[in-house]
Amino acid sequence: MSVKKKFKGLSDKAVAWLFIGPSVFLLLAINIYPLIYAIRMSFTNFYANKIGREPQFVGLKNYIKVLNKEAIWEKMQVTANFMFWTLLLQAVIGLGLALLLNRKFKGNELLTTLIVLPMMLSPAVVGVFWTYLYNPQVGLFNYVINFFHDFGSFDMIGSSVLAPWSIVIVDTWMWTPFTMLICLAGLRSVPNYLYEAAEVDRASKWQQFIYITLPSVLPFLLLALLFRGIENFKMFDMVVELTSGGPGSATELASINLKREAFEKWKTGYSSAFAVILFVTIFGFGNVYVKVMNKIKER
Amino acid sequence: MILLFVSLFSFSVNSNAKSITLGWAAWDPANALQELTKEFTAETGIDVNFEFVPWPNFADRMLNELNNKGKTFDLLIGDSQWIGAGAVYGHYVKLNDFFDKEGISMNDFSPATVYAYSTWPKGSENYYALPAMGDALAWAYRKDWFDRPELNSEFKKKHGYDLGVPANWNQLHDMCSFFQGREIDGQKRYGAAINTERGSEGITMGVTAAMYAWGMEYENPNKPYDMEGFFNSPQAVEAVEFYRKLYEDCAPPGHSDAYMVANLDAYKSGQVAFQMNWYAFWPGVSKEDSDGRVSGFFANPKQNVAAATLGGQGISVVKYSDKQDLALEYIKWFARPDVQQKWWDLGGYSCHNDVLNSPSFPTSTVYAQGFLDSMGIVKDFWQEPTFVELMLPMQEAIHDYVVNGKGTAKGALDKIIEEWVEVFEADGKL
């Protein structure tokens, strides 16, 4: 009653603004302002730790430096590899698990709960305990692998060949359930009569999967991969805890390098330029991806 | 109820007015300092709150605090390499006038520690810290294994000399590789737990222990910041190659990202015959070995020259503190010779001459003589204000070569120089 009285006399537009105002303010303060500030900084030689040293305008120098630095491209390549393999594995395994759990069998609910457990954990915690699982002397991972075939002692996070796979495995273990859940939601939205009609038309199981299941679940899968892609592009905590970006720089993702440049070396101007480049990259890819996804949906 | 409220209120006012906060790393000596400080509080009525940050986050946390002009800490026991930034960026209070006023003389402290922990520019008489915790990288070994006649005779047969404290790095390698993969008491053992950590400073602190012993200099002594031919000299290259050999031949499996605690764990759990670590950890190791049967300690072995990697810290007053007077009172108390003696007795490493020059000091613990030897030969990483920018490329390039096995030692050192030149150019030093 009192709320009604309070709002009496306010137009619908004013009430709408009253509700969205705080959110808009927070968005401007926490997202938009820092973004504009970072863009401004990216054209300067600012060092946040050099107190009293006024930043000077350097034009596009930082952008040119970032784009010409070989090490940056190496980090981008590490990030691209990480994203490619995690997204591929999470799509295939996630869809497979969703198809499995879409069937009715005893213990289905318990199994679903168990499968989604990893994504409820903190990435930092996951990173720490996988360092123990990967330990060549006492780790369970090596034991299990050697149980099937004796490879001898191998160091997953100390070898430049295996370390990139070590982070792919952990991320896949942790986030496949997310892809699975979204795919499962998609599978459950497929009306049964489509399959009944297909049965009548004597379509095989494989044909039913290709012509009914996959097209129905594809938009959901693509949406899950969009979320995972964005998350993995800025992946930081799990990898830092697991490998610290090593050995050498074998698992140093772009985000880890950005943090080191910005908050350890304090190259604020340079790292702002790098951040803007990363932002434009992910924003560009995201937009193209959404357009493609919408086209698939329309079909 | 009112009384309780009044008393709580008066307590909080009291504690705010007469309390200071000291920041340091979370490790054994910090607990000893906490114990020691109880006497300061009893004498002065000033409460000291402690904030100890784990080593991997120590530099990040503290340097962020200083860069943001934070008031969390009144006193900071900061790493030796921070002194340049502390002085140049005005984070630390200059202590010369205070020392003069209170009659605290830097001549009363070990010269190597004053140079390393207190002065900026190096060699000047501008003091920004009081030497608080002397430290250097050293080695502990399994004396009980060395004392076994069957192992010793086997080793002697192979190498022609007895198992014991290695006289140089070649002997260290002989001994470490002797234990690598060896079964002792039914368990597989390994050679040495050495520094390989990638994230902060670990592998740099480890590899420089070898590089200094091979005679590496960071720069031309006659032309500052001229590093070509010094930092990547043939001796420096050989040292880095040797460190990789030590890692490949002697480190336990999975020891690819290890520093202080990991080395300590590998040693304590009986995995390795040797561990590389800071003197700060020896009181803890020694405590668990009351009869001195299990562990022995020695200073960094020499190769071409006698040298050791410097650790340790000075205690500074934070410029942004509102309680500088109370913080200075703590420093005045801490500089007293009797307090310094108690500091050593509790497991801290005093840098005061009265403690170090005492006739009983070398025999006061099994590692005391090694500590004295080490403090006479220490060398430190760059203490420039830009030391973090200098540290990170070295961490990456050395880890890439030693652990990852990528490229060559010369290539790694050349790459580091390239990055360092860029840093010095940006800082206006070149």
Interface residues (C-beta under 8 A of the other chain):
Chain A: N45 Y47 A48 N49 K50 I51 G52 Y134 N135 P136 Q137 G139 S153 D155 I157 G158 S159 S160 V240 T243 S244 G245 G246 P247 G248 S249 A250 E252 R260 F263 E264 K265 W266 K267
Chain B: D60 L63 N64 N67 K69 A85 Y89 G90 E197 R198 G199 P252 P253 G254 H255 S256 D257 Q271 P385 V388 E389 L392 E396 A397 H399 D400 Y401 V403 N404 G405 K406 A426
